Amino acid sequence: MTSIGYDDEGAGEALVLIHGHPFDRSMWRPQTDHFRRAGWRVIVPDLRGYGEHHAAAAPVTEKTTLETFVRDVVTLLDRLGVEHFVLGGLSMGGQIAMEFHRLFAARIRGMLLADTFAGADTEEGRAVRRATADRLLREGMSGYAHEVLTTMVSPRTVEARPDVARHVLEMMTGTSPAAAAAALRGRAERRDYTDLLPHITVPTLVVVGEEDAFTPVRDAELIADRVPHSTLRVIARAAHLPNLEQPAEFNAALAEFLGSLPPGSPAPRPPRAALPPAQWAS
């Protein structure tokens, strides 16, 4: 049995947000709090192996593909009775969102692609991901997490917002090394989504931190150039996690985008007793 934690807050049309690597659903707390108050039903799952995920029947596999993550999210949404929604993802979460569109495009009303990259890895990139996976299994998460902290968030954020830096570090060090390694191996083999981009016909918001070194502004520009109905927003004074580093600016950009969408039908909620509020199991 696999049990995955999630937040389901607010009421109205559904906004589904997918976290990045190696984080958990708490990275979206500033957006969950803001948009539930703004009249959205915000659904934020932990991905397989992250956060409150618990695998009781089998250990984490050697490789977790993006498709596996997508199908986990689909299972959750089906259990929650959510058929159509706005889908957002950051970094690996953005790649999961693109894979979701490949598999289930008809369910998506709009997309948020934040600090992500559409292309496949190069041979060198695949080698780096696999080497990092081996390192995490060998050494654990702590050394890696401290090493990349000032790339995940800007040095300015570390100094001015120590609470944010601490949260990011806690998410990274709290992630299972086996799960993180499995996700890295799966991402190393992901498809190239560049040719998919022109087929994303729903309104799309592309967001990137101005100082993002992992997925620079040029990567966001490529996505925005190729997705037909897209808007690009660059968040100043932010690196790879602008939703945490500059939440007011990020939320304002997302709110403007959501406000521009044609109205849909609110997702019905299941009876309270039919589904536990914090976890689902399969």
C-alpha positions in Angstrom: 0.0 0.0 0.0 1.2 3.5 -0.9 0.0 6.4 1.2 0.7 10.0 0.1 0.1 13.2 2.0 -1.7 16.1 0.5 -3.4 19.4 1.3 -6.9 20.2 0.0 -8.0 23.6 1.1 -10.6 26.1 0.1 -13.5 25.8 -2.2 -14.2 26.7 -5.8 -12.4 25.9 -9.0 -9.4 23.6 -8.5 -5.7 24.7 -8.6 -3.3 21.8 -8.4 0.4 22.5 -7.5 3.2 20.1 -7.9 6.4 20.6 -5.9 10.0 20.3 -7.1 13.0 18.2 -6.1 14.1 17.6 -3.4 11.2 19.3 -1.6 7.7 18.5 -0.5 4.2 20.1 -0.6 5.1 22.6 2.1 7.0 24.6 -0.5 3.6 25.8 -1.8 2.3 27.0 1.6 2.4 30.8 0.6 0.3 30.0 -2.4 -2.1 27.6 -0.6 -2.8 30.2 2.0 -3.3 33.0 -0.5 -5.4 31.3 -3.1 -7.7 29.4 -0.8 -8.6 32.8 0.7 -9.1 34.1 -2.9 -11.8 31.5 -3.6 -9.8 28.6 -5.1 -9.7 25.0 -4.0 -6.0 24.4 -3.7 -4.8 20.8 -3.9 -1.1 20.2 -3.2 0.2 16.6 -3.1 3.4 15.2 -1.9 5.1 13.2 -4.7 6.0 9.6 -4.3 8.9 9.3 -1.9 8.7 12.9 -0.6 7.1 14.5 2.4 4.5 12.3 4.0 4.7 9.6 1.4 5.0 6.1 3.0 5.4 2.9 1.1 4.3 0.0 3.2 4.3 -2.8 0.7 7.6 -2.3 -1.2 10.8 -0.2 -0.9 11.3 2.8 -3.1 12.2 1.6 -6.6 15.5 2.3 -8.2 13.9 4.7 -10.7 10.8 6.8 -10.5 9.7 8.2 -13.9 7.7 11.4 -14.5 4.8 9.3 -15.7 4.7 7.4 -12.4 4.4 10.8 -10.6 1.6 11.9 -13.0 -0.4 8.7 -12.5 -0.1 9.1 -8.7 -1.5 12.6 -8.9 -4.3 11.4 -11.3 -5.3 8.7 -8.8 -5.5 11.3 -6.0 -7.6 13.7 -8.2 -9.9 11.0 -9.2 -10.5 10.0 -5.6 -11.2 13.7 -4.8 -13.7 13.9 -7.7 -11.7 16.6 -9.5 -11.9 16.3 -13.3 -10.7 19.7 -14.6 -8.2 22.0 -12.9 -5.5 24.5 -13.4 -2.2 22.7 -13.1 1.1 24.2 -11.9 4.6 22.9 -11.2 8.0 24.2 -10.3 11.3 22.7 -11.6 10.8 18.9 -11.6 7.1 19.7 -10.9 7.0 21.7 -14.1 8.3 18.7 -16.0 5.7 16.6 -14.3 3.1 19.1 -15.5 4.3 18.8 -19.1 4.2 15.0 -18.8 0.7 15.4 -17.4 -0.3 17.4 -20.4 1.1 14.8 -22.7 -1.1 12.1 -21.0 -4.2 14.0 -19.8 -4.4 17.3 -21.7 -8.2 17.3 -21.7 -8.3 17.7 -17.9 -6.2 20.9 -17.8 -7.8 24.4 -17.9 -4.6 26.3 -17.6 -0.9 25.8 -16.7 1.8 27.3 -14.5 5.3 26.4 -15.5 7.8 27.8 -13.0 11.6 27.6 -13.1 11.6 24.5 -15.3 13.2 23.2 -18.4 11.5 21.5 -21.4 14.4 19.7 -23.1 15.8 16.3 -22.4 19.1 15.9 -20.6 22.3 15.8 -22.6 24.5 12.8 -22.1 26.6 14.9 -19.7 23.5 15.9 -17.8 22.3 12.3 -17.5 25.7 11.3 -16.2 25.6 14.1 -13.6 22.1 13.1 -12.4 23.1 9.5 -12.0 26.3 10.4 -10.2 24.3 12.6 -7.9 21.9 9.8 -7.2 24.8 7.5 -6.3 26.2 10.3 -4.0 22.9 10.7 -2.2 22.6 7.0 -1.5 26.2 6.9 -0.3 26.3 10.1 1.7 22.7 11.1 2.5 21.1 14.4 1.8 22.9 16.8 4.2 26.1 17.6 2.3 24.2 18.0 -1.0 21.6 20.2 0.6 24.0 22.6 2.2 26.0 22.7 -1.1 23.1 23.8 -3.3 21.2 25.9 -0.8 22.5 29.2 -2.2 21.6 28.1 -5.7 18.1 27.0 -4.8 17.6 30.4 -3.1 19.7 33.5 -3.7 22.4 34.5 -1.2 20.4 37.6 -0.7 17.5 35.5 0.5 19.6 33.4 2.8 20.7 36.7 4.5 17.5 38.6 4.5 15.0 35.7 4.9 16.7 33.1 7.1 13.3 31.5 7.8 12.9 30.8 4.1 16.5 29.4 3.9 15.8 27.2 6.9 12.6 25.9 5.4 14.3 25.0 2.1 17.2 23.3 3.9 14.7 21.3 6.1 12.8 20.1 3.1 16.0 19.0 1.4 17.5 17.2 4.4 14.2 15.7 5.3 13.9 13.9 1.9 14.6 10.2 1.6 17.9 9.7 -0.2 16.5 6.6 -1.9 13.5 8.6 -3.2 15.6 11.5 -4.3 18.0 9.1 -6.1 15.1 7.3 -7.8 13.6 10.6 -9.0 17.0 11.7 -10.4 17.4 8.5 -12.4 13.9 8.9 -13.7 14.5 12.5 -14.8 17.7 11.5 -16.5 15.6 9.4 -18.9 12.8 11.8 -19.4 11.6 12.7 -22.9 12.2 16.0 -24.7 9.1 18.2 -24.2 10.2 20.9 -26.6 8.0 19.6 -29.4 5.1 19.3 -27.0 5.1 23.0 -26.2 3.3 24.2 -29.4 0.5 21.8 -28.6 -0.2 23.3 -25.2 -3.3 25.2 -26.2 -4.6 26.2 -22.8 -3.5 29.6 -21.3 -0.1 29.2 -19.7 1.9 31.3 -17.2 5.7 30.9 -17.4 7.5 32.2 -14.3 11.2 32.2 -13.5 13.5 33.8 -10.9 15.7 36.4 -12.3 18.8 34.8 -10.6 17.9 31.2 -11.3 21.1 29.3 -12.2 19.5 25.8 -12.5 16.9 26.9 -15.1 17.9 30.4 -16.3 15.6 33.0 -17.8 16.6 31.8 -21.3 15.0 28.4 -20.5 11.7 30.2 -19.5 11.9 32.3 -22.6 12.1 29.2 -24.8 9.0 27.8 -23.2 7.1 31.1 -23.5 8.1 31.5 -27.1 6.8 28.1 -28.1 3.6 27.8 -26.0 1.0 29.7 -28.1 -1.1 31.3 -25.3 1.6 32.0 -22.8 2.8 34.9 -20.6 6.3 35.2 -19.1 6.9 36.8 -15.8 10.5 37.2 -14.4 10.6 37.6 -10.6 13.4 39.9 -9.5 15.6 39.2 -6.4 14.8 35.4 -6.7 16.7 32.3 -7.8 15.1 28.8 -8.3 12.3 29.2 -5.7 10.6 32.6 -6.4 7.3 31.4 -4.9 9.1 31.3 -1.5 11.7 34.0 -2.0 9.3 36.6 -3.3 5.8 35.2 -2.5 4.0 38.5 -2.9 5.3 39.1 -6.5 4.8 35.4 -7.4 1.2 35.4 -6.0 0.4 38.6 -7.8 1.5 37.2 -11.1 -0.4 33.9 -10.6 -3.5 35.8 -9.4 -3.5 38.0 -12.5 -3.2 34.8 -14.7 -6.0 32.9 -12.8 -8.2 36.0 -13.1 -7.8 36.0 -16.9 -9.1 32.4 -17.3 -12.6 31.8 -18.5 -14.8 30.4 -15.6 -15.0 26.7 -15.1 -17.1 24.5 -12.9 -16.0 24.2 -9.2 -14.8 20.7 -8.4 -17.3 18.9 -6.1 -16.0 17.7 -2.8 -16.6 14.1 -1.7 -18.4 13.5 1.6 -16.0 14.2 4.5 -16.1 10.6 5.7 -15.4 9.2 2.3 -11.8 10.3 2.1 -9.3 11.1 4.9 -8.3 14.8 4.7 -4.5 14.4 4.9 -3.7 11.2 3.0 -4.8 8.9 0.3 -3.8 5.2 -0.1 -3.8 2.8 -2.9 
